[in-house]
């Protein structure tokens, strides 16, 4: 599973999962969750992602992005990090 977050923006919510380079937005948190799942699915391919919201903290909502086969998700994260680099804090977000 990967960690991400929703951030309240003017007119909606931004959604991100930095470890895999997934950034999107939606009018509502529900829309942002669906869009984030779609972006992760496009980056990894061949599976359905789930985005689960955790406890809200002000304008930020932490989320967990998961799938039933974590191997290909981990492979996609490593591929992204090789291509675009990673910061030390991002590597801790992979569980």
C-alpha positions in Angstrom: 0.0 0.0 0.0 1.0 3.6 -0.6 0.3 6.7 1.4 -1.2 9.8 -0.2 -3.3 12.8 0.7 -6.1 15.1 -0.3 -5.7 18.8 0.2 -8.6 21.3 0.2 -8.2 23.8 -2.6 -10.4 26.6 -3.8 -13.2 24.9 -5.8 -12.3 21.3 -4.8 -9.7 18.9 -3.6 -6.3 18.0 -4.9 -5.2 14.3 -4.5 -1.6 13.0 -4.6 0.4 9.9 -4.1 4.0 11.2 -4.5 5.7 7.8 -4.3 4.3 6.8 -7.7 4.0 10.3 -9.2 0.2 10.4 -9.1 -1.4 13.9 -8.9 -5.0 14.8 -9.7 -8.0 16.7 -8.4 -11.8 16.5 -7.9 -14.7 18.7 -7.0 -15.4 16.6 -3.9 -13.2 14.2 -1.9 -15.2 11.3 -3.5 -14.3 12.6 -7.0 -10.7 13.1 -6.0 -10.5 9.5 -4.6 -11.9 8.1 -7.9 -9.5 10.3 -9.9 -6.5 9.2 -7.8 -7.4 5.5 -8.2 -7.7 6.0 -12.0 -4.3 7.7 -12.2 -2.6 5.0 -10.1 -4.3 2.3 -12.3 -3.0 4.0 -15.4 0.6 4.3 -14.0 0.7 0.6 -12.9 -1.9 -1.0 -15.2 -3.9 -4.2 -15.0 -5.6 -3.8 -11.6 -8.2 -1.9 -9.7 -6.8 0.5 -7.0 -8.7 1.4 -3.9 -8.3 4.7 -2.1 -9.2 4.8 1.6 -9.5 8.0 3.5 -8.1 8.2 7.0 -8.9 10.8 9.7 -9.2 14.3 8.4 -6.8 16.9 9.9 -8.0 20.4 8.8 -7.7 20.9 5.1 -5.6 17.7 4.7 -6.9 14.2 4.5 -4.4 11.4 4.5 -5.3 8.4 2.3 -4.0 4.9 1.6 -3.8 3.6 -1.9 -3.9 -0.2 -2.1 -4.5 -3.2 -4.4 -4.9 -6.9 -4.1 -1.4 -7.6 -5.7 1.2 -5.4 -3.9 4.0 -6.8 -6.0 3.2 -4.9 -9.2 2.4 -1.7 -7.2 5.9 -1.9 -5.5 7.5 -2.5 -8.9 5.8 0.6 -10.4 7.0 2.7 -7.4 10.6 1.5 -7.9 10.3 2.2 -11.7 9.0 5.7 -11.0 11.7 6.4 -8.5 14.5 5.2 -10.9 13.1 7.4 -13.7 12.4 10.5 -11.6 14.4 10.1 -8.5 13.1 10.1 -5.0 13.4 12.0 -1.8 14.3 10.2 1.4 10.9 10.9 3.0 9.1 9.4 0.0 10.8 6.1 0.4 9.3 5.8 3.9 5.8 6.0 2.5 5.9 2.5 0.9 4.5 -0.1 3.3 
